Structure formats: structure tokens, C-alpha cells
């Protein structure tokens, strides 16, 4: 990587913040472990035939009937907790990244088109976006999941519908500023179709603030998925998401079996905090007013 290129300078400035760099390492390690989960964990938590109720709620370090060590203990179904956490991280990352990408695409397009078209279309679209932003995202997600029902696809759709407005508002503000610039007027004076002007000229120049929002909304999607699963409204009980693991162990906290909820909770917090720290550093570098 050329140190004098914009990407090289960005990376050099990013590495100067050791906290953000450590957070990036945590995020990268989490993604790598989630991808390699089927090859590194001792048990497939989806395989009901490999579970034994006699191994349920065992403390960390317990040697199960299958012969391997449950380093983080087992949950109420006898699942190896380390295996369940890594598979749960896979679900959290899949839901968070899918919801963030779809909300990015829909919201950015809606905001840029509204700013470009202007007039009553812009007013109507942005008033609807403002109305949605007046409600908490968790409330909208709760209502939509209750209507759509359980399932990974339904959960992603609910999260997209609850979060696209953040991208739409950000894209609208950035696109409105770009729309007034001379290069857009020059592009419109050519035979280039208007939609190409939006997607080839306006949207690419709106990416810096949208990237920051995308980073933070991925973490928010992961937190929302865990919250909905904890409440029993997210993924089915057959899929051991982190929220479901925390909920399954919550009733055993007072009996001293803390590990069933604590370890999945720690994994969830570390992932969300790490993504937020990376997003904060990216925001500081992309906004010249925030650079120290």
C-alpha cells in the first residue's frame, strides 16, 4: 500500500489511534472465528443428536460425555457454550451486515433521489423519513417482527425498514449540497440520463458520511437482533443467536450458573463496542473538523 496515496494516508492515521486499531483487530478476529466456526469448534450446536441433557448447565472446564472439554461450560440444552457463541456470532454478523447493506442501498438511493428531484417529491419523501425517525428503531422493529413473524429473512427485513431512514436523511443532506455544485449542472447539460448523474456523480461524493453511518448501524443491527431474540421475537429457538443464549441462561443467574448468560453477553458487548470504536475513528478521519 502506497503511503502517499489517500488510502495509505487514511490507514496511517487510523493506526495512530491504538484503541481504534485494537478494536479493528477484535472485529477482524471475530469475523475470522465466525467464518471458521464449523472447523474450530468441538460441537455443532445445531445437531440435536450430539447434545446430551446430562451435560446441561455444566461449569467451565467440564469434560463432557463426548470426551472434549467445555472450556466455557454448557447451556441448559447441553450445548458447548464456546461452540454456541461462535455460531451465534455468525448469525449476528450475517444479520447485521445484511441489514446494514440493504438499509444503506435503500436509504442512500431514496435520499439522493429526493435531493435531486426536489419539489413536492422531496418534501413528501423527507417528511415521511422524518416521521419515521421520530420513533425509536427498537419500537419499529418490535412491531414489524410481530407482524412478519419469526425467521432470519423477516428479521432482516424488519431491521432494514427500521434503519433505512438514517441513511436517507444523511444521503439527502449530502446530496443536496452536491446538487448545487457546478459539476452537477455541467453533467445535466449533457445527454447523460438523469439517473446516471445521480448514481455516477452525486452518490459517490456522498459516500464518506454514509460509510460512517453504515459502520454504526451495523453495530446497531447486531444489538437490535440480540434484543429481539432475547425477548423471543427474533430468530427461532433452533438458531442459537447471542440474544437467545443470554435469554436461555437468564433464569439460572440466581442459582450461580452465571456462565450461560455472562459469556455470550461479553462476546456481544465486545463486538458492538469494537465496531463502534472503529466507526468513531472513521468518522473523525473523514470529517476534517474532527481531526486533532
PyMOL commands that set and color helices and strands:
alter all, ss='L'
color gray80, all
select helices_A, chain A and resi 6-16+18-35+37-40+48-50+53-55+81-117+119-133+137-148+152-179+182-188+194-205+207-230+242-250+259-286+288-290
alter helices_A, ss='H'
color red, helices_A
select strands_A, chain A and resi 62-63+69-70
alter strands_A, ss='S'
color yellow, strands_A
deselect
rebuild
show_as cartoon
